[in-house]
Amino acid sequence: MTAPVGLDHPAAPVVGRPRRDGGQSDTARRILAAAGPRFYREGIRAVSADAVMADAGVTKATFYRHFPTKDDLVAAYLGTVAAAERAAVEDWRAHLAPGRVLEAYAEHLAAQACGEGFRGCPFLNAVAEYPDPQHAVRRVAEDHRAWLRATAADLLAALGVRAAADVAVQLVMLRDGAMAAGPGVDPATVGRALRTAGEALVRGARG
């Protein structure tokens, strides 16, 4: 089986698709749909709440009823991105062997990293813009990256990898590097490089 690749807009180029309901009202989803691409394309701090309101066609009262602060909107944006990626990976895990899950992630990530409008990892971008580790937005980003490491460790342990948690950190580092190296490079090349490097790590760790 093949999980869907990409999002309906370049708001967050990670594996997966956003849920249509998302547990939010239609108005909240409309605000998020207006904010996401601009946050990703222009930078979170650079996009004002007023600009999002104008794009979404909502009043201040409506905006703040759904998102009391702009930071609440940013956290919801990253949460939607994280949920999309987690859903896709969990779908793979339900149907594919652990090694194939890692391969599928590499293939789809490479396609995103080389796509038009790519601006890097949305979670790392958020970490760069929110240096306070206690900030709510920073916590959403850090929580998702912790999930990435934990999921990779579970898959690696199922493959018989020793020190799976340590190797998982290395795999996430490869993931981050692929997202930095992707623009201007053929997706197949990036995917092949990511898979080759990951397979070498796994072979070495399995001894």
C-alpha positions as CSV (number, residue, x, y, z in Angstrom):
1,M,0.0,0.0,0.0
2,T,1.1,3.6,-0.6
3,A,0.3,6.4,1.8
4,P,-0.5,9.8,0.3
5,V,2.3,12.2,-0.3
6,G,2.3,15.9,0.5
7,L,-0.2,18.4,1.5
8,D,-2.8,20.3,-0.5
9,H,-0.6,23.4,-0.2
10,P,3.1,23.9,0.6
11,A,2.3,24.9,4.2
12,A,4.2,22.0,5.7
13,P,6.2,19.7,3.4
14,V,6.2,16.5,5.4
15,V,4.8,13.1,4.9
16,G,1.0,12.8,5.1
17,R,-2.1,14.8,4.5
18,P,-4.1,17.0,6.9
19,R,-7.3,15.6,8.2
20,R,-10.4,17.4,6.8
21,D,-12.1,17.6,10.2
22,G,-9.0,18.1,12.4
23,G,-11.4,18.4,15.4
24,Q,-11.9,22.1,14.5
25,S,-14.8,24.3,13.3
26,D,-15.1,25.3,9.7
27,T,-14.0,28.8,10.6
28,A,-10.9,27.6,12.5
29,R,-10.0,25.5,9.6
30,R,-10.4,28.4,7.2
31,I,-8.1,30.5,9.4
32,L,-5.5,27.7,9.5
33,A,-5.7,27.2,5.8
34,A,-4.9,30.9,5.3
35,A,-2.2,31.0,7.9
36,G,-0.3,27.8,7.2
37,P,1.1,28.6,3.7
38,R,2.1,32.1,4.8
39,F,3.8,30.9,8.0
40,Y,5.8,28.4,6.1
41,R,6.6,30.6,3.1
42,E,7.3,33.9,4.8
43,G,8.2,32.9,8.4
44,I,6.0,32.8,11.4
45,R,7.1,36.0,13.0
46,A,6.8,37.9,9.7
47,V,3.1,37.1,9.3
48,S,0.8,39.3,11.4
49,A,-2.5,38.2,12.8
50,D,-4.1,41.0,10.8
51,A,-2.7,39.6,7.6
52,V,-4.2,36.2,8.4
53,M,-7.6,37.7,9.2
54,A,-7.6,39.5,5.9
55,D,-6.7,36.3,4.0
56,A,-9.3,34.2,5.9
57,G,-12.0,36.9,5.6
58,V,-12.8,37.0,9.3
59,T,-13.1,39.8,11.8
60,K,-10.9,40.3,14.8
61,A,-13.6,39.1,17.1
62,T,-14.0,35.9,15.1
63,F,-10.3,35.3,14.9
64,Y,-9.7,35.7,18.6
65,R,-12.7,33.7,19.5
66,H,-11.0,30.7,17.8
67,F,-7.4,31.6,18.6
68,P,-7.0,33.8,21.7
69,T,-3.4,34.7,20.5
70,K,-1.4,34.4,17.4
71,D,0.8,31.9,19.2
72,D,-2.3,29.7,19.7
73,L,-2.8,29.8,15.9
74,V,0.9,28.9,15.4
75,A,0.7,26.0,17.8
76,A,-2.5,24.7,16.0
77,Y,-0.7,25.0,12.6
78,L,2.2,22.9,13.8
79,G,-0.1,20.5,15.5
80,T,-2.0,19.9,12.2
81,V,1.3,19.3,10.4
82,A,2.4,16.9,13.1
83,A,-0.9,15.0,13.0
84,A,-0.6,14.5,9.3
85,E,2.8,13.0,9.5
86,R,2.0,10.8,12.4
87,A,-1.2,9.5,10.7
88,A,0.7,8.6,7.5
89,V,3.5,6.8,9.5
90,E,1.0,4.9,11.6
91,D,-0.9,3.9,8.5
92,W,2.4,2.5,7.1
93,R,3.1,0.7,10.3
94,A,-0.2,-1.1,10.1
95,H,0.5,-2.5,6.7
96,L,4.3,-2.6,6.1
97,A,7.3,-4.3,7.7
98,P,9.4,-2.1,9.9
99,G,12.2,-1.8,7.4
100,R,9.8,-0.9,4.6
101,V,8.2,1.8,6.8
102,L,11.6,3.5,7.1
103,E,12.2,3.2,3.3
104,A,8.7,4.6,2.5
105,Y,9.4,7.6,4.8
106,A,12.7,8.3,3.1
107,E,11.1,8.1,-0.4
108,H,8.2,10.4,0.4
109,L,10.4,12.9,2.4
110,A,12.8,13.1,-0.6
111,A,9.9,14.0,-2.9
112,Q,8.8,16.8,-0.6
113,A,12.3,18.1,0.0
114,C,12.9,18.5,-3.7
115,G,9.5,20.0,-4.4
116,E,8.6,23.5,-5.5
117,G,8.0,25.9,-2.6
118,F,10.1,23.9,-0.2
119,R,11.4,26.0,2.7
120,G,12.9,23.4,5.1
121,C,11.5,21.5,8.0
122,P,8.5,23.4,9.5
123,F,9.4,22.2,13.0
124,L,13.1,23.2,12.8
125,N,11.9,26.5,11.3
126,A,9.7,27.0,14.4
127,V,12.5,26.1,16.8
128,A,14.7,28.7,15.2
129,E,11.9,31.4,15.6
130,Y,11.0,30.5,19.1
131,P,14.3,30.1,21.1
132,D,12.5,29.8,24.5
133,P,12.3,26.0,25.2
134,Q,9.3,26.6,27.5
135,H,7.2,28.5,24.9
136,A,4.1,26.6,23.8
137,V,5.0,26.7,20.1
138,R,8.5,25.4,20.8
139,R,7.0,22.6,22.9
140,V,4.8,21.5,20.0
141,A,7.8,21.4,17.7
142,E,10.0,19.6,20.2
143,D,7.2,17.1,21.0
144,H,6.9,16.1,17.4
145,R,10.7,15.7,17.0
146,A,10.6,13.5,20.1
147,W,7.9,11.4,18.5
148,L,10.1,11.1,15.4
149,R,13.0,9.7,17.4
150,A,10.8,7.4,19.5
151,T,9.1,6.0,16.4
152,A,12.4,5.4,14.6
153,A,13.7,3.7,17.8
154,D,10.7,1.4,17.8
155,L,11.1,0.4,14.2
156,L,14.9,-0.1,14.6
157,A,14.4,-2.3,17.7
158,A,12.0,-4.4,15.7
159,L,14.8,-4.8,13.2
160,G,17.1,-6.1,15.9
161,V,19.2,-2.9,16.1
162,R,21.3,-2.5,19.2
163,A,21.2,0.9,21.0
164,A,18.1,1.7,18.9
165,A,17.5,5.0,20.6
166,D,21.0,6.2,19.7
167,V,20.7,5.0,16.1
168,A,17.3,6.7,15.9
169,V,18.9,10.1,16.7
170,Q,21.3,9.4,13.8
171,L,18.4,8.6,11.5
172,V,16.6,11.9,12.4
173,M,19.9,13.7,11.7
174,L,19.9,12.2,8.3
175,R,16.3,13.2,7.8
176,D,17.2,16.8,8.7
177,G,20.1,16.7,6.4
178,A,18.0,15.5,3.5
179,M,15.6,18.3,4.0
180,A,18.5,20.8,3.8
181,A,20.1,19.2,0.7
182,G,16.9,18.6,-1.3
183,P,16.3,21.8,-3.2
184,G,17.7,21.6,-6.7
185,V,18.5,17.9,-6.5
186,D,16.5,15.1,-8.2
187,P,14.1,13.5,-5.7
188,A,15.3,10.0,-6.6
189,T,18.9,11.0,-5.8
190,V,18.0,12.4,-2.4
191,G,15.8,9.4,-1.6
192,R,18.5,7.0,-2.7
193,A,21.2,8.8,-0.6
194,L,18.9,8.9,2.4
195,R,18.1,5.2,2.1
196,T,21.7,4.2,1.5
197,A,23.0,6.1,4.5
198,G,20.2,4.8,6.7
199,E,20.8,1.2,5.6
200,A,24.5,1.6,6.4
201,L,23.6,2.8,9.9
202,V,21.3,-0.1,10.5
203,R,23.8,-2.7,9.2
204,G,26.5,-1.3,11.4
205,A,24.2,-1.3,14.5
206,R,23.1,-4.8,13.9
207,G,26.8,-5.8,13.8
